[in-house]
Amino acid sequence: MSETPERRHAKRIVIRLPVVYRGPDGTVKHGTTENVSGRGMLLVAQALPTGTRLRVAVTGPDGRERELVGEVVRSTDEGRIAVSVTENDGAHLVAIVEAQSEQQPPAD
């Protein structure tokens, strides 16, 4: 067990949503969220250099597309990209999660 303290300040919600993103060169690429929080998201997509600015269109379970601006803060060769977003765009991510919760049937 690791003794490293948890550095995350926002709760992560596991949710798989389609994303379309554009890097600085404008090329359209596709991926999927692995999880989201009010501070960012983890994407399963093509690896990108840390510091890369992205425009990410996330389609929520309500069918509504939300475009966010973020920056790659971590990327792996296996295609896991951690993207940090502004506080305002984080509110959009929270709205996506809330839309997902509203569509879930109540537990028995």
PyRosetta script that sets phi, psi and omega in degrees:
from pyrosetta import init, pose_from_sequence

init()
pose = pose_from_sequence("MSETPERRHAKRIVIRLPVVYRGPDGTVKHGTTENVSGRGMLLVAQALPTGTRLRVAVTGPDGRERELVGEVVRSTDEGRIAVSVTENDGAHLVAIVEAQSEQQPPAD")
pose.set_psi(1, 136.8)
pose.set_omega(1, -177.5)
pose.set_phi(2, -80.2)
pose.set_psi(2, 142.8)
pose.set_omega(2, 176.3)
pose.set_phi(3, -97.0)
pose.set_psi(3, 5.0)
pose.set_omega(3, 179.9)
pose.set_phi(4, -69.6)
pose.set_psi(4, 127.0)
pose.set_omega(4, 180.0)
pose.set_phi(5, -68.5)
pose.set_psi(5, 148.5)
pose.set_omega(5, 177.5)
pose.set_phi(6, -68.1)
pose.set_psi(6, 126.9)
pose.set_omega(6, -178.5)
pose.set_phi(7, -100.1)
pose.set_psi(7, -10.9)
pose.set_omega(7, -178.2)
pose.set_phi(8, -72.8)
pose.set_psi(8, 138.8)
pose.set_omega(8, -179.4)
pose.set_phi(9, -110.4)
pose.set_psi(9, -10.1)
pose.set_omega(9, -178.2)
pose.set_phi(10, -120.0)
pose.set_psi(10, 137.6)
pose.set_omega(10, 179.6)
pose.set_phi(11, -65.6)
pose.set_psi(11, 133.3)
pose.set_omega(11, 178.1)
pose.set_phi(12, -96.1)
pose.set_psi(12, 136.0)
pose.set_omega(12, 178.7)
pose.set_phi(13, -113.2)
pose.set_psi(13, 122.6)
pose.set_omega(13, 177.7)
pose.set_phi(14, -73.2)
pose.set_psi(14, 118.4)
pose.set_omega(14, 179.7)
pose.set_phi(15, -155.7)
pose.set_psi(15, 130.2)
pose.set_omega(15, -179.8)
pose.set_phi(16, -100.4)
pose.set_psi(16, 112.3)
pose.set_omega(16, 179.8)
pose.set_phi(17, -132.3)
pose.set_psi(17, 144.9)
pose.set_omega(17, 177.3)
pose.set_phi(18, -71.6)
pose.set_psi(18, 142.0)
pose.set_omega(18, 175.3)
pose.set_phi(19, -131.3)
pose.set_psi(19, 150.0)
pose.set_omega(19, 170.6)
pose.set_phi(20, -124.0)
pose.set_psi(20, 128.3)
pose.set_omega(20, -177.0)
pose.set_phi(21, -133.7)
pose.set_psi(21, 157.8)
pose.set_omega(21, 177.9)
pose.set_phi(22, -130.6)
pose.set_psi(22, 131.2)
pose.set_omega(22, 174.4)
pose.set_phi(23, -90.9)
pose.set_psi(23, -166.7)
pose.set_omega(23, -178.2)
pose.set_phi(24, -61.3)
pose.set_psi(24, -27.6)
pose.set_omega(24, -179.2)
pose.set_phi(25, -82.6)
pose.set_psi(25, -5.7)
pose.set_omega(25, 177.1)
pose.set_phi(26, 83.0)
pose.set_psi(26, -3.2)
pose.set_omega(26, -179.5)
pose.set_phi(27, -66.8)
pose.set_psi(27, 131.1)
pose.set_omega(27, 179.2)
pose.set_phi(28, -80.6)
pose.set_psi(28, 130.7)
pose.set_omega(28, 178.6)
pose.set_phi(29, -133.8)
pose.set_psi(29, 157.5)
pose.set_omega(29, -177.6)
pose.set_phi(30, -118.1)
pose.set_psi(30, 149.6)
pose.set_omega(30, 177.1)
pose.set_phi(31, -159.5)
pose.set_psi(31, -165.3)
pose.set_omega(31, -178.9)
pose.set_phi(32, -143.3)
pose.set_psi(32, 143.6)
pose.set_omega(32, 173.0)
pose.set_phi(33, -74.0)
pose.set_psi(33, 146.9)
pose.set_omega(33, 171.3)
pose.set_phi(34, -102.6)
pose.set_psi(34, -38.2)
pose.set_omega(34, 173.0)
pose.set_phi(35, -157.8)
pose.set_psi(35, 161.7)
pose.set_omega(35, 178.5)
pose.set_phi(36, -137.1)
pose.set_psi(36, 158.6)
pose.set_omega(36, 173.6)
pose.set_phi(37, -147.9)
pose.set_psi(37, -179.8)
pose.set_omega(37, 177.4)
pose.set_phi(38, -71.9)
pose.set_psi(38, -5.1)
pose.set_omega(38, -178.5)
pose.set_phi(39, -114.6)
pose.set_psi(39, -9.7)
pose.set_omega(39, -179.3)
pose.set_phi(40, 168.2)
pose.set_psi(40, -162.3)
pose.set_omega(40, -178.1)
pose.set_phi(41, -152.1)
pose.set_psi(41, 156.4)
pose.set_omega(41, 173.1)
pose.set_phi(42, -108.7)
pose.set_psi(42, 122.6)
pose.set_omega(42, -178.9)
pose.set_phi(43, -105.8)
pose.set_psi(43, 147.6)
pose.set_omega(43, 167.6)
pose.set_phi(44, -101.9)
pose.set_psi(44, 106.3)
pose.set_omega(44, -172.6)
pose.set_phi(45, -163.1)
pose.set_psi(45, -178.4)
pose.set_omega(45, 179.2)
pose.set_phi(46, -65.6)
pose.set_psi(46, 133.4)
pose.set_omega(46, 179.8)
pose.set_phi(47, -56.7)
pose.set_psi(47, 142.7)
pose.set_omega(47, 179.0)
pose.set_phi(48, -136.6)
pose.set_psi(48, 152.9)
pose.set_omega(48, 179.3)
pose.set_phi(49, -65.9)
pose.set_psi(49, 144.4)
pose.set_omega(49, 173.8)
pose.set_phi(50, -56.6)
pose.set_psi(50, 138.4)
pose.set_omega(50, -179.2)
pose.set_phi(51, 94.5)
pose.set_psi(51, -9.9)
pose.set_omega(51, 179.5)
pose.set_phi(52, -66.1)
pose.set_psi(52, 128.6)
pose.set_omega(52, 175.9)
pose.set_phi(53, -85.8)
pose.set_psi(53, 136.5)
pose.set_omega(53, -177.2)
pose.set_phi(54, -128.9)
pose.set_psi(54, 150.2)
pose.set_omega(54, 164.7)
pose.set_phi(55, -107.8)
pose.set_psi(55, 121.5)
pose.set_omega(55, -175.1)
pose.set_phi(56, -121.5)
pose.set_psi(56, 123.9)
pose.set_omega(56, 174.0)
pose.set_phi(57, -100.9)
pose.set_psi(57, 117.5)
pose.set_omega(57, -178.7)
pose.set_phi(58, -109.5)
pose.set_psi(58, 127.1)
pose.set_omega(58, 176.3)
pose.set_phi(59, -98.3)
pose.set_psi(59, 116.3)
pose.set_omega(59, -178.7)
pose.set_phi(60, -78.4)
pose.set_psi(60, 171.3)
pose.set_omega(60, 179.6)
pose.set_phi(61, -64.4)
pose.set_psi(61, -17.5)
pose.set_omega(61, 176.6)
pose.set_phi(62, -82.4)
pose.set_psi(62, 0.6)
pose.set_omega(62, 179.5)
pose.set_phi(63, 84.1)
pose.set_psi(63, -4.5)
pose.set_omega(63, -179.2)
pose.set_phi(64, -84.3)
pose.set_psi(64, 133.1)
pose.set_omega(64, 178.0)
pose.set_phi(65, -94.5)
pose.set_psi(65, 134.4)
pose.set_omega(65, 177.7)
pose.set_phi(66, -123.7)
pose.set_psi(66, 128.9)
pose.set_omega(66, 179.1)
pose.set_phi(67, -98.6)
pose.set_psi(67, 129.8)
pose.set_omega(67, -178.0)
pose.set_phi(68, -122.5)
pose.set_psi(68, 155.8)
pose.set_omega(68, 173.4)
pose.set_phi(69, -114.0)
pose.set_psi(69, 131.5)
pose.set_omega(69, -178.8)
pose.set_phi(70, -145.0)
pose.set_psi(70, -179.6)
pose.set_omega(70, 179.1)
pose.set_phi(71, -136.3)
pose.set_psi(71, 135.9)
pose.set_omega(71, 178.5)
pose.set_phi(72, -70.0)
pose.set_psi(72, 122.6)
pose.set_omega(72, 178.7)
pose.set_phi(73, -107.0)
pose.set_psi(73, -16.6)
pose.set_omega(73, 177.5)
pose.set_phi(74, -160.2)
pose.set_psi(74, 142.9)
pose.set_omega(74, -179.9)
pose.set_phi(75, -148.1)
pose.set_psi(75, 138.8)
pose.set_omega(75, 178.3)
pose.set_phi(76, -114.5)
pose.set_psi(76, 158.7)
pose.set_omega(76, 177.8)
pose.set_phi(77, -63.9)
pose.set_psi(77, -23.4)
pose.set_omega(77, -179.9)
pose.set_phi(78, -79.0)
pose.set_psi(78, -3.1)
pose.set_omega(78, 176.1)
pose.set_phi(79, 90.7)
pose.set_psi(79, 31.9)
pose.set_omega(79, 172.3)
pose.set_phi(80, -104.9)
pose.set_psi(80, 119.1)
pose.set_omega(80, -175.9)
pose.set_phi(81, -120.1)
pose.set_psi(81, 117.7)
pose.set_omega(81, 175.1)
pose.set_phi(82, -88.9)
pose.set_psi(82, 123.7)
pose.set_omega(82, -177.0)
pose.set_phi(83, -119.0)
pose.set_psi(83, 124.1)
pose.set_omega(83, 176.0)
pose.set_phi(84, -91.4)
pose.set_psi(84, 139.5)
pose.set_omega(84, 178.4)
pose.set_phi(85, -124.3)
pose.set_psi(85, 165.0)
pose.set_omega(85, 177.8)
pose.set_phi(86, -69.4)
pose.set_psi(86, 164.1)
pose.set_omega(86, 179.4)
pose.set_phi(87, -58.4)
pose.set_psi(87, -40.6)
pose.set_omega(87, 179.7)
pose.set_phi(88, -63.3)
pose.set_psi(88, -45.7)
pose.set_omega(88, 179.3)
pose.set_phi(89, -70.3)
pose.set_psi(89, -28.0)
pose.set_omega(89, 174.5)
pose.set_phi(90, -61.9)
pose.set_psi(90, -33.9)
pose.set_omega(90, 176.8)
pose.set_phi(91, -63.3)
pose.set_psi(91, -35.1)
pose.set_omega(91, 176.1)
pose.set_phi(92, -65.0)
pose.set_psi(92, -40.4)
pose.set_omega(92, 178.2)
pose.set_phi(93, -64.0)
pose.set_psi(93, -40.2)
pose.set_omega(93, 177.7)
pose.set_phi(94, -63.1)
pose.set_psi(94, -39.0)
pose.set_omega(94, 178.0)
pose.set_phi(95, -62.0)
pose.set_psi(95, -37.1)
pose.set_omega(95, 177.7)
pose.set_phi(96, -63.2)
pose.set_psi(96, -45.8)
pose.set_omega(96, -179.8)
pose.set_phi(97, -63.9)
pose.set_psi(97, -41.6)
pose.set_omega(97, 179.1)
pose.set_phi(98, -63.9)
pose.set_psi(98, -38.7)
pose.set_omega(98, 177.5)
pose.set_phi(99, -62.5)
pose.set_psi(99, -38.6)
pose.set_omega(99, 177.3)
pose.set_phi(100, -63.7)
pose.set_psi(100, -44.6)
pose.set_omega(100, -179.2)
pose.set_phi(101, -62.6)
pose.set_psi(101, -38.5)
pose.set_omega(101, -179.4)
pose.set_phi(102, -66.9)
pose.set_psi(102, -26.9)
pose.set_omega(102, -178.3)
pose.set_phi(103, -88.5)
pose.set_psi(103, -11.0)
pose.set_omega(103, 179.2)
pose.set_phi(104, -75.4)
pose.set_psi(104, 132.5)
pose.set_omega(104, 174.8)
pose.set_phi(105, -68.8)
pose.set_psi(105, 149.0)
pose.set_omega(105, 179.6)
pose.set_phi(106, -63.7)
pose.set_psi(106, 147.8)
pose.set_omega(106, 178.5)
pose.set_phi(107, -71.1)
pose.set_psi(107, 143.3)
pose.set_omega(107, 178.6)
pose.set_phi(108, -74.9)
pose.dump_pdb("model.pdb")
